[in-house]
Amino acid sequence: DLYKSQLHALAGRSGVKQLTLAGGCALNSVMNGRILSATPFESLHVPSAPADDGTALGAALLAYREDHQDHPPQKSALTPFLGSHIDQDALERFKAFSGLDHEDLPGSMLYQKTADLLAEGAIIGWVQGAAEFGPRALGHRSILADPRPRQMMDKINACVKFRERFRPYAPSILHEYGPDYFEDYQDTPYMERTLRFRPEVRERVPAVVHVDGSGRLQSVTKIRNPEFYPLIEAFYTKTGIPILLNTSFNVMGKPMVHSVEDAFGVFLGSGLDGLVIGHTLFKKNRGI
């Protein structure tokens, strides 16, 4: 209520209908999901890294602009994918010496094969491009699974993430299907908002529905997510569900993986069934 009253006062003083939030409070996804319905603001932007990590980056950009007045201003939000890139030499070494079955697959075949495995119940580590800068996995350093089996959440908590059973997982959804699955749907590119699932769809994807009927979602588009979108699209074509369970590629107490070595460490030390790095699919030689 205090936060809502402050936002009402801010809207009244400024007359502005667009709101940008930063700082630690902007990580409160439940609050973020209620702002547009509870305040006069008509649009909300929360950056992918709104807390100390992102404000440090913003301070650096501001200092640069002050020293380079002729530098054109940023016209759109910075990409959240500012982290480390895949080391191709390291990847080639693992392909040569790991002893794991692997396939190099062109784009469409990679998405189809991975979607098939996910639909069959496999849990897949997914590594693409530069890592995310910020607290959420957005399809570059993700663990992915089928959201339809109710027991999938318990399986990942017990065998992959090694964390408490009650902790929920996020739905990554094709943006155009958002209104079909969420009440008062809002475009949510960075998992920055929690919205309520429509009651009639909750049983379709129980592994990503929290106990209160909500989900901290990621809206996936072709432009923002050129490698992630076609995978979810392939899964939708196969299953009729435009959603994947998405969680950060790490185990409890450890940071998100960044390097090829990090990814293989989690893959081999957990219950992951497969690992995709770039366009290479690795399997654990157990029939998936």
MOFENFEN-V516571 format. One record per run of one state. SS is the DSSP state (A for helix, B for strand, O for the rest). FROM is the first residue (numbers start at 1). TO is the last residue. If there is no record, write none. Layout:
BEGIN
ss:SS from:FROM to:TO
ss:SS from:FROM to:TO
END
This chain:
BEGIN
ss:O from:1 to:1
ss:A from:2 to:14
ss:O from:15 to:17
ss:B from:18 to:21
ss:O from:22 to:23
ss:A from:24 to:27
ss:O from:28 to:28
ss:A from:29 to:38
ss:O from:39 to:42
ss:B from:43 to:46
ss:O from:47 to:51
ss:A from:52 to:67
ss:O from:68 to:87
ss:A from:88 to:97
ss:O from:98 to:100
ss:B from:101 to:104
ss:O from:105 to:106
ss:A from:107 to:119
ss:O from:120 to:123
ss:B from:124 to:127
ss:O from:128 to:140
ss:B from:141 to:145
ss:O from:146 to:151
ss:A from:152 to:161
ss:O from:162 to:169
ss:B from:170 to:174
ss:A from:175 to:181
ss:B from:182 to:182
ss:O from:183 to:193
ss:B from:194 to:197
ss:O from:198 to:198
ss:A from:199 to:204
ss:O from:205 to:205
ss:A from:206 to:208
ss:O from:209 to:213
ss:B from:214 to:216
ss:O from:217 to:217
ss:B from:218 to:220
ss:O from:221 to:228
ss:A from:229 to:239
ss:O from:240 to:242
ss:B from:243 to:248
ss:O from:249 to:259
ss:A from:260 to:269
ss:O from:270 to:273
ss:B from:274 to:277
ss:O from:278 to:279
ss:B from:280 to:283
ss:O from:284 to:288
END
